Amino acid sequence: MQFAQYDTVRLVGLHKAVDFQPDPLNQRSPRIGDIACIVEVYTNPAGYELECSATNGQTEWLLAFSPSEVELELVT
């Protein structure tokens, strides 16, 4: 499935270990079940920049993934 910028998605699979390093934009590692917004769609190479935020609006993680690294489902 092709996703668009600003789509809300659920992380249903990770096919690559995430090399997580805490920094001001990454408070924790991505987890299956996280809800994220696609903030950018890349075409060359293909990929998505995903942002997961806490209920208070604070960014929990902001990372880029190729389509082969992550399995997403659209949240309606």
PECOR-V734659 format. One record per residue. N is the residue number from 1. RES is the residue in one letter. PSI is psi in whole degrees, 0 to 359 (none if undefined). OMEGA is omega in radians with two decimals (none if undefined). Layout:
n=N res=RES psi=PSI omega=OMEGA
n=N res=RES psi=PSI omega=OMEGA
//
This chain:
n=1 res=M psi=138 omega=3.10
n=2 res=Q psi=131 omega=3.12
n=3 res=F psi=159 omega=-3.11
n=4 res=A psi=160 omega=3.08
n=5 res=Q psi=137 omega=3.14
n=6 res=Y psi=5 omega=2.98
n=7 res=D psi=146 omega=3.02
n=8 res=T psi=128 omega=-3.05
n=9 res=V psi=157 omega=3.03
n=10 res=R psi=136 omega=3.09
n=11 res=L psi=110 omega=-3.11
n=12 res=V psi=352 omega=3.10
n=13 res=G psi=141 omega=3.02
n=14 res=L psi=121 omega=-3.09
n=15 res=H psi=11 omega=3.14
n=16 res=K psi=139 omega=3.07
n=17 res=A psi=137 omega=3.13
n=18 res=V psi=124 omega=3.08
n=19 res=D psi=84 omega=-3.02
n=20 res=F psi=128 omega=3.04
n=21 res=Q psi=116 omega=-3.13
n=22 res=P psi=138 omega=3.05
n=23 res=D psi=181 omega=-3.07
n=24 res=P psi=334 omega=3.14
n=25 res=L psi=355 omega=-3.10
n=26 res=N psi=97 omega=-3.11
n=27 res=Q psi=336 omega=-3.14
n=28 res=R psi=169 omega=3.12
n=29 res=S psi=150 omega=3.06
n=30 res=P psi=147 omega=3.13
n=31 res=R psi=148 omega=3.03
n=32 res=I psi=134 omega=-3.13
n=33 res=G psi=346 omega=3.11
n=34 res=D psi=144 omega=3.03
n=35 res=I psi=132 omega=-3.10
n=36 res=A psi=161 omega=3.05
n=37 res=C psi=138 omega=3.05
n=38 res=I psi=108 omega=-3.10
n=39 res=V psi=343 omega=3.08
n=40 res=E psi=143 omega=3.05
n=41 res=V psi=125 omega=-3.14
n=42 res=Y psi=147 omega=-3.12
n=43 res=T psi=334 omega=-3.08
n=44 res=N psi=90 omega=0.00
n=45 res=P psi=161 omega=-3.12
n=46 res=A psi=142 omega=3.10
n=47 res=G psi=177 omega=-3.12
n=48 res=Y psi=138 omega=2.96
n=49 res=E psi=119 omega=-3.07
n=50 res=L psi=139 omega=3.06
n=51 res=E psi=126 omega=3.08
n=52 res=C psi=128 omega=-3.10
n=53 res=S psi=150 omega=3.05
n=54 res=A psi=170 omega=-3.12
n=55 res=T psi=337 omega=3.11
n=56 res=N psi=2 omega=3.11
n=57 res=G psi=354 omega=3.14
n=58 res=Q psi=135 omega=3.11
n=59 res=T psi=128 omega=3.06
n=60 res=E psi=320 omega=3.03
n=61 res=W psi=150 omega=3.12
n=62 res=L psi=106 omega=-3.02
n=63 res=L psi=155 omega=3.07
n=64 res=A psi=141 omega=3.13
n=65 res=F psi=146 omega=2.94
n=66 res=S psi=158 omega=3.12
n=67 res=P psi=332 omega=-3.14
n=68 res=S psi=345 omega=-3.10
n=69 res=E psi=342 omega=-2.99
n=70 res=V psi=145 omega=3.05
n=71 res=E psi=125 omega=-3.07
n=72 res=L psi=154 omega=2.97
n=73 res=E psi=141 omega=-3.12
n=74 res=L psi=133 omega=3.08
n=75 res=V psi=124 omega=-3.11
n=76 res=T psi=none omega=none
//
